[in-house]
Amino acid sequence: MKNGKYAVGVVGAGGIGQYHIEGWKKIPDVVIYGIADSSKETLDKVKLKYDISFATTDYKKLIGIEEIDIIDICTPNAFHYPVAIAALKNKKHVICEKPLATNSAHIEKMIQAARENKRKLMAAQNQRFTAAGQATKKIIDNGLLGEIYFAQCYAVRRRELPPRETFIRHALSGGGPMFDIGVHILDIGYWFMGCPKVHSVKGVTFNKLAGREDITGSWGEWDRNKFDVEDFAAGFVLFKDGRALQLTCSFLSNLPSNWSSNLYGTKAGMIWPEMKMFSEISGLHNDSILSPIVPDDEPSHHKELKHFLDCVRDNRDVLVKPEESLEVIKILEGMYISAEKKKEVIY
Ligand SMILES: NC(=O)c1ccc[n+]([C@@H]2O[C@H](COP(=O)([O-])OP(=O)(O)OC[C@H]3O[C@@H](n4cnc5c(N)ncnc54)[C@H](O)[C@@H]3O)[C@@H](O)[C@H]2O)c1
């Protein structure tokens, strides 16, 4: 704590790190103690922009500060694990950008470190905090869809490939669109279904467009020689209770972009995040579009930070339980293994 406020240290002050800084700054009982970033140039810029007094290129120096309560990890995926372990061992609560880590073995160790040090750990799966995400979950919990027996989850981008090395090199990202955006859409679909235990997965990955010089990306050029992740992935998850989920993800595709989760329920179906609901009433189709009575414009990324602080302050369970993130990453890992071995992976 610093001057009676919760002290936060942000590791990784790039795009999402700065968005988090803006979110933390809105919370009255939080102070941003400092930032760490391996780029001196970024540090200097962000320090000045947000009036932050402590800045270091060595994240261990930030994590070592006793007054800091919360470490917020916004580095590229491959660094989530070492930073989180160091922070938890230094008795910090950890909120970490998605994916929580690039493999399930690392997440298991992170969960263990959180337990041993009695600290909170949560992946920043902001989709769960969107107004549509929260409303859909409430509708499901109120039983309005009945049993959701199947979900189709799409994180399909037509020509939106993040060109930075940290997204296109496996060693830094852990995977292509499946790890970058598939993790979002799988997490929310899986949460809508009540986080069932996984029985088996089957997946395919392709790299048909990203290596081609005649393909254009709306976010700029990428280095074709360094691109070693998939540009498209699809898979099928069978849960132990017999229900199932289908996942489709791409950075590049010759079909329109699609960001949605179609929920097949026994009482009604629903398309998220459009909030369209479909059912039958007295032999008639019943199609409705749900909209909030009181609009909620607060960014989901900022809501997740507030939620995390509430959990720390009141010693409550976090909404995105690390065990759920572990299951999500196990599914994605299984899809890669299945794609490579051309067979189903059974858990
Ligand atoms: N939830 C979301 O909507 C969302 C959106 C974008 C990115 N992300 C996630 O946020 C993370 C960062 O993505 P980004 O788009 O902000 O990337 P970015 O490249 O803009 O920022 C990453 C920052 O981390 C710094 N960095 C790299 N290695 C470091 C290290 N070892 N120690 C300290 N700093 C280091 C870089 O210098 C850079 O400033 C990724 O895990 C990504 O998946 C989440």
The ligand as a MOL file (V3000), in Angstrom:
LIG
                    3D

  0  0  0     0  0            999 V3000
M  V30 BEGIN CTAB
M  V30 COUNTS 44 48 0 0 0
M  V30 BEGIN ATOM
M  V30 1 N -7.3480 -8.3130 -23.8560 0
M  V30 2 C -7.1340 -7.6810 -24.9810 0
M  V30 3 O -8.0530 -7.1680 -25.5970 0
M  V30 4 C -5.7280 -7.5810 -25.5150 0
M  V30 5 C -5.4770 -6.7310 -26.5970 0
M  V30 6 C -4.1660 -6.6370 -27.0620 0
M  V30 7 C -3.1580 -7.3850 -26.4650 0
M  V30 8 N -3.4530 -8.2100 -25.4220 0 CHG=1
M  V30 9 C -2.3930 -9.0050 -24.7780 0
M  V30 10 O -1.5210 -8.0860 -24.1050 0
M  V30 11 C -0.1850 -8.5180 -24.2070 0
M  V30 12 C 0.6500 -7.3970 -24.8170 0
M  V30 13 O 0.1560 -7.0780 -26.0840 0
M  V30 14 P 0.3120 -5.6050 -26.6910 0
M  V30 15 O -0.5510 -5.5610 -27.8910 0
M  V30 16 O 0.1450 -4.5780 -25.6420 0 CHG=-1
M  V30 17 O 1.8260 -5.6630 -27.1510 0
M  V30 18 P 2.8460 -4.4500 -27.2870 0
M  V30 19 O 3.9660 -4.9490 -28.1170 0
M  V30 20 O 2.1350 -3.2030 -27.7070 0
M  V30 21 O 3.3500 -4.2070 -25.7890 0
M  V30 22 C 4.1530 -5.1160 -25.1000 0
M  V30 23 C 5.1630 -4.3160 -24.2760 0
M  V30 24 O 5.8980 -5.2390 -23.4700 0
M  V30 25 C 7.2800 -4.8480 -23.5030 0
M  V30 26 N 8.0710 -6.0230 -23.1780 0
M  V30 27 C 8.4560 -7.0350 -23.9900 0
M  V30 28 N 9.1510 -7.9560 -23.2910 0
M  V30 29 C 9.2100 -7.5040 -22.0160 0
M  V30 30 C 9.7900 -8.0110 -20.8160 0
M  V30 31 N 10.4190 -9.1780 -20.8050 0
M  V30 32 N 9.6820 -7.2630 -19.6920 0
M  V30 33 C 9.0530 -6.0800 -19.6990 0
M  V30 34 N 8.4730 -5.5510 -20.7970 0
M  V30 35 C 8.5450 -6.2670 -21.9420 0
M  V30 36 C 7.5020 -4.2910 -24.8990 0
M  V30 37 O 8.6140 -3.4150 -24.9530 0
M  V30 38 C 6.1780 -3.5680 -25.1550 0
M  V30 39 O 6.2260 -2.2190 -24.7530 0
M  V30 40 C -0.2020 -9.8150 -25.0160 0
M  V30 41 O -0.1950 -10.9030 -24.1280 0
M  V30 42 C -1.5250 -9.7670 -25.7610 0
M  V30 43 O -2.0520 -11.0510 -26.0030 0
M  V30 44 C -4.7130 -8.3010 -24.9470 0
M  V30 END ATOM
M  V30 BEGIN BOND
M  V30 1 1 1 2
M  V30 2 2 2 3
M  V30 3 1 2 4
M  V30 4 1 4 5
M  V30 5 2 4 44
M  V30 6 2 5 6
M  V30 7 1 6 7
M  V30 8 2 7 8
M  V30 9 1 8 9
M  V30 10 1 8 44
M  V30 11 1 9 10
M  V30 12 1 9 42
M  V30 13 1 10 11
M  V30 14 1 11 12
M  V30 15 1 11 40
M  V30 16 1 12 13
M  V30 17 1 13 14
M  V30 18 2 14 15
M  V30 19 1 14 16
M  V30 20 1 14 17
M  V30 21 1 17 18
M  V30 22 2 18 19
M  V30 23 1 18 20
M  V30 24 1 18 21
M  V30 25 1 21 22
M  V30 26 1 22 23
M  V30 27 1 23 24
M  V30 28 1 23 38
M  V30 29 1 24 25
M  V30 30 1 25 26
M  V30 31 1 25 36
M  V30 32 1 26 27
M  V30 33 1 26 35
M  V30 34 2 27 28
M  V30 35 1 28 29
M  V30 36 1 29 30
M  V30 37 2 29 35
M  V30 38 1 30 31
M  V30 39 2 30 32
M  V30 40 1 32 33
M  V30 41 2 33 34
M  V30 42 1 34 35
M  V30 43 1 36 37
M  V30 44 1 36 38
M  V30 45 1 38 39
M  V30 46 1 40 41
M  V30 47 1 40 42
M  V30 48 1 42 43
M  V30 END BOND
M  V30 END CTAB
M  END
